[in-house]
Amino acid sequence: MKVGFILFNQLTALDFIGFYDGITRLKTLGFKKDLTWDLCALSNEISDDRGITFKINKVSPDLSEYDLIFVPGGMGTRALQYDTEFINWLKTAKDVPYKVSVCTGSLLLGAAGFLRNIKATTHPNGFDLLKQYTDKVEKERIVKDSTIITGGGVATSVDLGLYICELIDGSETATKIQKQMDYPYYKTGIVNKH
């Protein structure tokens, strides 16, 4: 399984790292030895909204090569949802089996056309912004509609990572990863629509 983390300037670091930590433990703890991942962006480094810089190992890849893409949120999403170059790049993920976002990353999935007639969520402060992309905004922490999975505000990224671990490799694996992370809050406010 190949995961593409979609990064951009002015993202919120916890949105990215909370999810990244859980999902990459599928490999580091030996559950999914075939799991690989790339940090993807339109430039070779990006900075979060407070100055942390991330080095990118895949610049402008064709996102169709991934099994799962993950889009974090942050203030950078406000402008990026109208950035033609970025949105056209994100659209190359149209056939990716799993499209996942947390916080206002769902605005970018929406701008790429992935949320039409799809239940989705975002940071509680962004519900009105999300309504331009779907009339099915759910005020929950995690919403799965088909293969589109969206998470709420920043700290939801940890829960979302565990949720995807469970989806990929079962609840026993997710529980083991949760214990390894010493994280007690998983499984609050989840909506599944298959």
Secondary structure by P-SEA (a helix, b strand, c coil): cbbbbbbbccccaaaaaaaaaaaaccccccccccbbbbbcccccccccccbbbbbbcccccccccccbbbbbbcaaaaaaaacaaaaaaaaccccccbbbbccaaaaaaaaacccccccccccccccccccccccccccccbbbcccbbbbccccaaaaaaaaaaaacccaaaaaaaaaaaccccccccccccc
